[in-house]
Amino acid sequence: MSSEKKPRVEILQGTLDLILLRALATMGPQHAYGLATRLEQVTEHPLTLNQGTLYPALVRLEQKGWIKGAWQKTEHNREAKYYGITRAGERALEKETEKWRRLAGLVDKLLTDVPN
């Protein structure tokens, strides 16, 4: 078994919003640290969401009305802002998922259908 680390995965611009919306839709309301930790566990890749990446994305999604934040106590009795997806966010998730699938299909086709 190799002890080599997997290379870090860089998220393409615009995909973080989709990832966060999907995570909140499936996991329910989460605070930022819990969300980042859970995504790192689920992806099984070195997907590091630092504060400089995660918080601006959450603010952007909240400003669009796709998520809503509310202050609550964590499991460790600390105050944290929990984010949950809104109905508008669910509609956006559906639309953005479709756009992503079309783009991913196009890129996959271009990479696999290479002329001889």
Stockholm file with secondary structure:
# STOCKHOLM 1.0

chainA/1-116         MSSEKKPRVEILQGTLDLILLRALATMGPQHAYGLATRLEQVTEHPLTLNQGTLYPALVRLEQKGWIKGAWQKTEHNREAKYYGITRAGERALEKETEKWRRLAGLVDKLLTDVPN
#=GR chainA/1-116 SS CCCCCCCCCCCCTTHHHHHHHHHHHHHCSEEHHHHHHHHHHHHCSCCCCCHHHHHHHHHHHHHHTSEEEEEEECTTSCEEEEEEECHHHHHHHHHHHHHHHHHHHHHHHHHHCCCC
#=GC SS_cons         CCCCCCCCCCCCTTHHHHHHHHHHHHHCSEEHHHHHHHHHHHHCSCCCCCHHHHHHHHHHHHHHTSEEEEEEECTTSCEEEEEEECHHHHHHHHHHHHHHHHHHHHHHHHHHCCCC
//
